[in-house]
Amino acid sequence: MSGGRAVTVTEHIGGHQYRLRIRTWFPADDKQWFVFDRRSRTVRAWFRRNYAISNQRGQFLRLNRAAVIRQYVPNDATQRLYYWRGSNRNFRNGGGHCLDVHGGSNSENRHIIFWSCHGGANQAWFLSTRGVHFPRYPLRDGQGFQIRSRMSGGRALFWHEHIGHNQYRLRIRNHNPGNNRQWFVFDWRTRSIRARANRNMVISVQWRGVNWFYYHYAAVVRHYRRESLQKIRWFGGSRRNIRDIGRRCLDVHGGSNSNNRHTIWYKCHNGLN
């Protein structure tokens, strides 16, 4: 259907089951990624390999039942999925029913069911392996550097006051190369930027109990936890910027070029801040 939304694992509905919906394609979301398991003929969640696309538990191969991700059970026919090629490719379960966007409604967050196969666009799916692009880091792994603003004065990024949950706010301050909190290193393996004074701490979005990509959230240094929102991309060009994989840029709040101004994550606009 138009828009090419992606199948996404969403809310928990009980019994260790998570509903499937279509949402705007967002490759940074690990809940939009799946893998084929050829041995068991299942489609598994990439972030939780022991969970497979299935009919809702207890509904067996009935029509008009929710499509979910739930724990794989050997020899469960409702979890076997077959990918059928053709002009309108579809996914079919062991009962010959197709993965179907309910009611053919091409709307954000629409839920998915299993329904009789009819070859309609709401049962047509294509596979995309296109992920997040990571430009090459300009310095070797572990080499210390400062991150300095292109606004006048060239103030340096600095991690400062503790704001709870082992998080330290990032601000710009007058350049002081003797201050070890103004120094960072690239970690190529994890695609993160680490604090040189404490390699367990990485540049990230503030944790507020929600692990997601929102605008205006504070830029912080906090403990590395293998979170997708701790992966950082460095872009070259006349005005280089630092982006997370949610397509947001490290931004001096309000464009205010003042000592001790705090930084946030904001939509990229290529301004000096």
N, C-alpha and C positions, 0 to 999 in steps of 0.2 A: 504494500500500500504506500501512498505518497508519504514522504518524510523519512522512510526507512528506519523507523524506530526499532529498538533492540529489545529482545526478550530479557527481562530483568527479574531476579529473585527479590521479592519484596517482603510483605509483612508475614509474621508468624501467625498461623491459624490453628495452633494446637497440634498435639501429637507429633512434635518435631517435624512439622510440615510448613513450607513457606510458599505462598502464592506466587504464581508467575504473572507478570503484566508486561505490556509494551511501554517503553519510556524512550525519551529522546536519546539518541545514540551518544554515549559518553564513554570513550574507551578507557578512561581512568577509573571507572567503576568496576571493581573486580567481580561484582555480582551480575555483570553482563557478559561474562566469559564462561565458556563451556569447553569440554573436551569429549571426544568419542572414546568409548571403551569397547574395542572390537570384540574382545573375548566374551563379554556379557551382553553385547548388543544394546548398550545403554548410552545415554548422553549424561555426563557427569558435570556437576558444578566445579568450575576451575578452582574456586577458593576452598572447596570442601569436597574432596574427591570421592568420599564414601556416600555422597548424596546424588541421586539420579532423578531426572525428569520422569514424572509418573502421574497416573490418576490419583485423586485424593484417596487416602487410606480408607478401606472399608467399602469403597464404591465399585471396586473391581473394574470391569470394562463398560460401565454404563455411560450413556451419552449425557451431554450437558452437565458434566461434573468438572470441577476445577482442575486445571493443570497445576501441578505443584512440583517442588523439589523436596524429596524426603530420603531418608536413609535407605541405601540399597539393600534389598533382600534377595538372595539367590533364588533363581527360578520364578520370580514374580513376573508374570506375563504382562502386567500393566506397566512395567518399567522397561520393556523391550521397545526400542524405537528404531524405525527404519526410515532412511532418508531416500525419498523417491525423486528421481530426476525428471526433467521435462520442462515445458514452458513455465508452468507454475509448480515449482518443487514443493513438496510437503513432507512433514514428519508424521508417520503412522505408528500406532501402537500395535500390540499383539492381537487386538480385536479388529484391526482394520479401520480404526477411527483416527481422524486427523487433528493435529494441533491447530486450534482455531481461535482467532480474535473474536470474542463474543459479540454477536449481532453485527459483525462487519463494521463496527464503529472504529474509525481511524482517529481515535482521540488519545491524548496523553494519559497514561496510567490505566488504560483499558485492560480488563482481566482476560485471561486465556483459559479456554476449556478444551475438551475433546468432543468432536462432533463428526457426523457422517461426512465422508470425503466428497466434495462436489467440485473441486478445481477452481474455486473462487480466489480472489486476491487476498482475502483474509485468512486463507490457508496456505498461501505461497510464502516461502521463506528462502533467503539466500544466506550463504555463509561468508562472513567477513573476518579476515585474520589481521586486519589493519589495526595496529596498536598505537601507543604514544611514541612520538619521535623525540629522541634525546640527542640534541646536538653534542658534539665532542667538547669535553671540558678543555679549556685553554692551557691548564697547568697539569703537571704530573700528579699522580695520586700522593697525597700527604704533604705536598709543598705548601708552606704557610703563605697566606696573602691577606690583604685587607680588602674590604668592599667599600669603596668611596663614592659618594654622590657626585654627579656631574653638575649639580647646582653650584653656584659660586661658593667658594670656601672649601669645597671638596671634603666635606665632613665624612667621617668614617662610621660605618655600622658598628654598633656597640651593644652587647647584651648586658642589661642593667638589673633593675629591681625585680625581686621575686614576687610573682603575682598569684602564687598558690599552685598546687599540683606539680611541684618541681619544674615550674616554667619561669623564664626570665624574659622580660620585655625587650624587644629590639628597638633602639633609637639611633639617631645620628648625632654624633658629637664631634667637637673639634678634634682634628687629627692629632693623635698622641701615640706614636709607634711603640712607646715603652709600655703601653697598657695591653696586657695579654688578652683582654676581652674584646679587643678590636681585631683579633686575628682568627682566621678560619682555614680549613683545608677541605679539598674535594675528597670524597670517598667514591671511587669509580664503581666499585662492586654494588653498592646499595643506591647509587645515584643520589647521594645526599651531600649537604654541606655541613661539615662538623665544626664545632668550636675547638680551636687548637688547644685551649686551656683544659678542655675536658672532652675527649673524643667520643664519649657516650652521648653527648648532647648535640642535637642537629637543629638547623633552621626549619621551622614548621609553622603551621597555623595554630593559634591558641586552642587548647582543649577545653570544651565547655560541656562535656558529656555527650556531644554529638560529633561523630567522626566524619565530617563532610566538608564540602567546599562552599563557603559562603563569603560574600563580599563584606568588607569592613571589619572582619575579624583581625585581631592583633597578630602581628608577626612576632614570633617568640623563638627562643632556644629552649628545647626540652629533650627529655630522654628519647633515644631512638627505640621505636617499638614496631618496626617493620610495617608501618602504615603507608598506604599509597600516597597520602597527603604529605609525607615527609620526603618524597622524591622531588628533586629540584632540577630544573633545566636552565642552562645558561645560554643566552642567545647573543651572538655577536652583531656587529653593525655599527652605524654611526652613533646610535644611542642604545647601548647594550642594556638588556634587562634580565631579570631573574624571575622565572615563572615556575609555578607548581604545575602538576599535571591536570589541574582543574582549569587551566588556561587563565590563571590570574597572575598579576605581577606584584612583586615587592614594591611598595609605594610609600613615599613619605607623605603622611596624612595631610590632605588639604594643600599640598604643594608648598607648605610653609618651610622656608629655608632658615630655620632657627635652631640654635644649639639645643640639644636634648629633645628635639621633635620625635614623636613616636612613629613607627612604621606599621602598615597594615597590608593586607592582601586586597587588591582591587583590580577591576577589569583593565586590561592592557590598552593604553592609548598613546604610548611612545612619547610622553612628556618627559621633561628633564627630571621630574621627581620620581 
